[in-house]
Amino acid sequence: MPRRPFAHVVAVLAAALMAVVVMAGCGTSTSTRAERQGADPGLDSGLVHTASGPVRGLVAPGHLLFRGIPYAAPPVGNLRWAPPQPAAPWTELRDASDPGPRCIQDTALDPGTGRRDSEDCLSVNVWSPRGAQGRPVMVWIHGGGFANGSGDMYDASWLVEKGDIVVVTINYRLGALGFLAHPSLGHGNYGLLDQQAALHWVRDNISRFGGDPAKVTIAGQSAGAMSVCDHLVARESAGLFRAAILQSGPCQAQANLSEAREVSLRYAREVGCGDPATAAACLRGLPATALERSPSFFSIGDDGLSGPVTGTPELPTDPAAVLDATSASRVPILIGTTRDEFTLFAALKFLRSGHAPTAAEYPEELSETFGADAVSVAQHYPLERYGGSVELAYSAAVTDGVFACPADRMGAAIAPHSPVYAYEFNDRTAPTPPPLREVPFPVGASHSLELRYLFDVGGAPALNAEQQRLSDEMIAFWTEFVRTGEPGGDWQAFGTDPAWMSLKLGGSEAFTSFRDEHQCDFWAQN
């Protein structure tokens, strides 16, 4: 069943929505370094002395915010397509009140109106509670298909003020600049190395912002969750975190080196650098604007993405293949999906084309995606079950085959070795941005809509009172997991008869019908 292309393209399409709306030993970890150093005495006044130099951030009634702090040198010139290098130190007080530039990205997917794009983009944003000292830390890795996005899109004030944790959001190189695997340059994975450099920065600096470097949880959504999967198995990431959160991440979707190299060679030819003898110098000599388009390691139609490359020194194996092995980090995992993941992408496709597929076109839609298995998929997802809607039937099939059931399999693989807590975001009335209200079918609880319940996403529709209660409940779950490695409440760890937590209006509750509802027995055979 050719699910890999879908797993990659979903993250790319998610960037379009974001443009619109924008443990083993978990309970016994010690933090002697943090205890010795403690928070900077000037923290509550917005002044912190990092290892590289002093910064002044913003002071709000319930939190402190430091933005655009460099964690690595600008990856320009000879450092383009090279591992990140240490940031140059500074002595003058650095203004950390404004976000740094976004990394160069595909403006055809996300024009980023009003945002600056630059290669000099490797920075972090730190949110701290007032009076913080030794607080647990969540490091957020943004999604966007490894082609778009930035850390400043995520206002973490709710998590910080309600959950009393420190939150760090990061930028990392994207698209061609982050993952091009041309033989003359290396193995790709520069964006993944950036993420590791940011985690090292957190280890070395976060105590000054009131955080505990021994109590770090890495978290991400979509491509960010796929990155978290990579860190679970990447050797150089070991020891930099003690727990992990994966939101809607199809971790089975990773490009291998031979696939990535073939695409990268073709990409170099298309930008005028086809001679292998001079390709490296040619590529490094191009203006960054010539490299905004991402190489498409996998694609469906006109959509595709780059991303981390397996079979490399940085990522020797496919994460999904070894998460149950001794080589994977043994840490508590919070993993989940949304009830209607793929309706977002069906809606975006409709908005771009203006065409709603007919019943007669349903077999062709399935065939393009599932090949020879299209007939059996159609039998398991008949149109009449979905009110005759091709979009809803098609979305249900991809939701189950790419997101829900792979997450269930991953939980089952990890659970014998580490605690796993699984959720399904199930508010099918979740607020959607205006364009998604124009499609002729309900998007329900689609990909990325749970983010509005954790982060104050600027410009997003407001939550009603009942949704705000669900938001408060989710924030309590997430921050308790960051503090202790367990989400608390009545949430039971994943077991042989897995109990998933349904995050829904009126009070979340465990349920055991996840596999049946998403037809996981069928997908296990295909």
N, C-alpha and C positions, 0 to 999 in steps of 0.2 A: 504494500500500500504506500504510494509515494507521498507521505505526509511531510517529509522534510521541507520541500519548497514552501508550503503553507506556513510552517512554523517560523520560517525566516521572514516571509513577507508580512505577516501580521504585525510585527514590530515596526516595519517601515510605514505601513498604513496608519499605525497609531500616532506617528509623528504628526500626521495631518490633523488629527483631533486635538493634539496638544497645542498645535498652532492656533486652534480655534478657542480652546478653553484655557487655552492655557489655564553533649557538652559534658561532654565528659568533664567532670570537675567544675561544672558551672557554679555550683554553690560554694566551692571552697577556694576559688581563686583569690590570691592576695595581690595587693598593689603597693608594694614597699616603695617603689619609685614615686608614685603619686603621693603617698603619705608623706614622704620626705620633702617633696617639692611643694605640693599644695597649689592652690589657685594663686594667680598673680594678685598681689595686694590691691592693684588698681582695677581689678575686674569689674566691680560694681559701678565704677565710674567710666567704664568703657575703654580702659587702657590695659593692654596686655603686652608683655615682652615675650615674643616667640623666640625660638632658637635662632632665627634669621634676623630679627630686629623687632622694634616696637610697632604696634598697630593701635589705632583708635577706631572703635566701632560706634554703633548706635545704642543708646540707652532708652529702653521702653519701660512702661510701668511693670510688666511681668516678665521681661526677658532682656537679654543683651544680644546684639547681632553684629557679627564681624564678617564682612563680605570681601571677596576678591583677594584673599591672601594667597600669594604664590607658594606652591608646594614643590615646584620644580622650575628649572630654567626654561625660558621660551624655546620650544622645539623648532628653531628656525635655522637656516643655513645648513651647515654640516650636521646639525642636530635634528633636521627633518628626517624622519624614518630612522631614528636612533633611540636607544633607551633613554628615559628621562634622566636628566642630570640635576644635581642640587641647585636650588635657587641661590642667586648671589645675595649675600647678606647686605643689610642696610643699617644705617645708624640713625637717620632722621626719622621722626614719627611718621608712619605711613597711614594715610587715610583709608580706612576699611569700612566706609559708610555706603559705598556704591558697589554694585556687583561688577565683577570683571567681565571682559568680553566672553561671548560664547565661542566655542571652538568652531573653526571653519566647517560648514555643513551645507547640505543640499537645499539651497534656497527655493528650488522648484517644489519641494515638499513642504517647506516651512520658510516663508520669506522673513519671519522674525521681525516684523515691522517695529522699528524703534530700538531694536537690540543691535549691539555691535558684535561683529564676528571678526576673529583674529586668530592667527597661529599662536600668539602669546596669550594662551587661555588656560594654562594649567594652574587652577586656583581652587580654593575651598571656601565655603561659607560656614560659619560656626554660630549656632544658636545655643545660648546658655541661660538657665534659670537665674534669677537674681539670687545672690548668696550661695551659688553653687560651690561645692567642695566634694570631690571624689564621686561625682554622679556617674551612673552608667551612661554609655554612649551608643547612639545609633548612627552609622555611616550610611547615607542614602546614595545609591547609584542610579542615576536617571535612566529611563527608557528612551525610545525613539528610534529603534531599529539599528543602532550603531551608526546612524546617518544623521540624526538630529537630536536636539534637546540640550539642556544645561541645568546645572544645579540650582540656579537662582529662580527657576520656575516654581520651586516647591517652598512655600512659606510654612515653616515648621513650628510656628508659634503655638499652635494648639497642643502639639505633642510635648513641647517644652514646658508650657505653663500648666497644663492639666496633668502631665505625666511626670514632671520633675526629672527629666533626663536632658542630656546634651545631645544635639543633633548636628551632624556635619553633612553637608551636601557638596558634591564634587563635580568638576568638569574633567573630561578626558578626551583625547583625540578621537575623531570620528571619521567614518567613511574612508576615502583613499589615504588620507594623512594618518589615520589611526590603524588601518588594517591591511594596506596593500602588501601582498606577499610576493613581490617581484624578486626573482633569484639574485639580482644584483644588489638588493637592499637588505634582504634577510627573510625572516619567517612571518612577517606581519606581527600582529599582537601588540603593537605599540600602545594602543588604547588600553589594553589589559595591563601592560607594564605601568602605564600612568596610574591606573587604579591602585596597583600595589604600592607605588610611590606615595600616593595620597594616604594609604593605610599606614605606611611608615611615618609620614608626617603626623598623623593622629597619635601614633604610639609615642612619638618624641615630644609632642606639644600640647596634647589635649588636657593634661593636668593643669596647665596654666589657665585654661578656660573653665576650670571646675569639673573636668571629666576624669574618669579613671581609665587609664590605658589598658588595664587588665580586664575591663568589663565592656568590651566593644562588641556590638552586634552589627554585622553587615546586612544590608537590606536593599531590595530593588524590585522594580516592576517591569514586566515585559523584557526588553533587552537588558535592563538592569538586573532582573532576576536570573537571566541566562548568565550574566557576569558573575553573580553570586555562585551559581553552579560551578563555574570555572574556578573560582577561588577555593571552593571546597576540595578540589583535587590538585590545584597548582602547588607545587612544592614551595615556591617562594612566598606563598600566601599563608602557609602554615604558621600558627602561633600569633597571627595578627588580629584574630577575632575569636570569640568564644561561643557565638551563636549566629544563626542566619535566618533571614526572612526572604521567602521567594513568592512574589505575587505575579501570577499569570505569566510564568516563564516557561516556554517550551524547551526545556533543557536538552532534549534529544536532538535539537537542531544546532549542529556545529559543522563548519566546513573543515574538510581535511586538507592537508598541505598540497596534494596534487591538484585538487579542484581549485583551491585558492590561487595557486601559481598559474594555472592555465588562464584563469580570468584576469589575473594581474598582468600577465604578458600582453593579453589582448587590450587591456585598458591602457597600458603604456603606448602601444601602437596607436591607439585612437587619439591620444593627446600629443602625438608627434614624437614619441621617444621609443621607437621600435627597434633601434639598433642595440643589441645586448651589450656591445662593447662600451657604449656611451650612455646607456639608459640611466644609470644612477645620477650622473652629472646633469643629464638633460632634465630628469624629473625634479631634481633639487633646484634647477634653474628656473622652473616655471613659476609664474605668479600663483599665489594660493587660490585666486579666483578661478584658475584653470583646473583646479582639483576639487571643486565643490561637489561635482557629481560622484556618487559612490560607485565603486566597482560592484557588480552584481554577482556574488558568488552563487546565489540561487535566485530564481525569479519565477514569477507567474505573470504572463502578459508583459506589461511595461514596468512592473514593480520588482524590486529585488533589493538585496542588501549585502553588505560585507559582514565583518564580525570576527570574533576570535577563531583562530586556526589551530586544529588539533594535529597531532603527529609532529609536534615541534618541541624544542627544549622547554618553552614556557608552559605548554599544555600537551604533554606527551600522549594522552589518551582522551577519548570522548568521555566527558563527564558522566553522561547518562549510563555508560557502560561500566563504570567503576565506583559509583556512589555507594554500592554495597560491599566494596572491597576494603581491605585494611589500609590502602593508600589514601582513602578519603578522610577528611577531617571528621573526627568524632565529636560533633557539637549538636546541641538541640536545634531543631529545625521547625519553623513555622511556614507552612506551605499552603497555597490555595489558588483558587480560580474564581471567576465570576460566572454566574449561572448561564449567561448568554454571550460568551466571549465574542463570537464571530459576527454578531449582528452589527457591530460597529463597522466592520470592514465591508459588509454587504451594503450598509448605508452609504459609506464613502464611495463605493463603486457606483451606486445609483446616482449620487450627487454629481459625480464626474461625468457620467454618461447620459443621465436623464432617461435611461432605459430600464424598465422592469422586465426581467426575463419571463417568458410565458411557460405554461406547462409543457408545451411541445419542446421547449429549449432545455428543460430540466435534465434529460439524459445527457445532452451535450455538455452542460455545466459539470455534471458529475464525471463524465468521461475525461474532460480536460484535467480534472483534479485527481481522480482515483483510478484512471486507466481501466484495466480489465476488471477491476473490482467494482466498477460503477453500478453494475446490475445488482449486485448483492447490497450495496449501499442504498440504492433506491428502494429495495425491498424492506430495509430496516428503517428508512426515513421516507415513507410514502407521503405524497403531497396532501392527501386527504387528512392526515393527522395534523397538518399545519394550516388548515383552512384554505388549501390550494395555493399557498404562498411559496413560490420557489425560493425566495430569499430566506424565509424562516426555516424551511426544510434543509436547505443547503447549509445555513448557518448552524443548525443543530448538529449536522453531521460533522462539520469541521470543529465546532466547539468540543464535541465528544472525542473525536479522533486525534486532535492536535493538543488540546489543553487538558480537559478533565481527566481522561483515562491515563494519559502519560503522567499526570501529577499523582494519580492514585497508585500507579505502578512504582513511581519513585518513592512515595511514602512507604509502600510495602517493602521496598528494597532496603531502605535506611532504617526502618523501625526496629529490626532485631539488634541494631548496634547503637542507635542513638534515639533519644526521645523525638517524636514527630507529632506535631499538632496541625491538623488539616482543617481548612475552612472553605466554604463557598459563600461568596457575597451574593445575596439573594433579594436585594431590594429592586424589584422589577419596575418600580416607579421612580428610580433614581433620576435626579435632574440631569437634563441633557442640554447642550448648547443649541441655540436656535436652528442651525442648519439640519441637525439630526431630527428635529421635529417635523421636517418637511418631507420625510420619506414615507411611502405608503404602507409601512409595517412598523410594529413597535420594536424598538431596540432593546427594551427590558434592561436587565443588569449586564450591560455589555462591557467589553474590554476597557479598562482604565477608569470606569465610573466610580470605583471604590476609592480612588485617590481623593476625591472631593470630600470624603468622610474622614480623612486623616490629615490632609493639608488644606490650608486656606488658599485655594487656587484662584488667583485674581481673575475677575470677569466671569467666573462660573456662576450658574444659577444658585440662588440661596436654597438651603435645606429648610423643609418645614419642621414643625415642632417634633413630630414623630421621627423624622429622619435625623434631626439633631440628637435625639436620644440614642439612636443607633450609632451615630458618629461618636458620641461620648463613650458608648460601650466598646466600640472598636479601638478607640484611643486607649482606653483602660487595658484592653487585651494586649495591644501592641507594646505599650510601655511597661506593663508587668512582665512581658516576655523579655524585653530588653534588660529589665532589672534582675530577673531571677532565672530566666530560661524556661519559664512556664507562663502561659497566658492567664492562669488563675480562673476563678469562677468555677463552673461545672465542666470545664473543658477537659476531656480525658485524652490521654496520649493515644496515638494511632496503634492499633493492635491487629490481631489476626482477623477479627471482625471489626473493621475500622469504623469508628464513629467520627463522622465529619461534623463540624460545627456550621450550622446554617446561620449566617449573619443576616437577620431579617428584621423587618419592622415588627413591633410588638414584643420584642425580646428574642434574643438568639437562643438556639437550642440544638442539641446534638441530634443527628439522624443517621441511620445506617443503610439508607436506600440509595446512596450516591452511585454505587456501581450499577445498580439496576436502572436508575433514571438516565444514566449516560451510556447505557448499553456497552459497558466495558468488557463483558465476555466476548461480544462480537469483535470489538477492536483488538482484543488480545490475539485473535486468530488471523488478523489481517495486517 
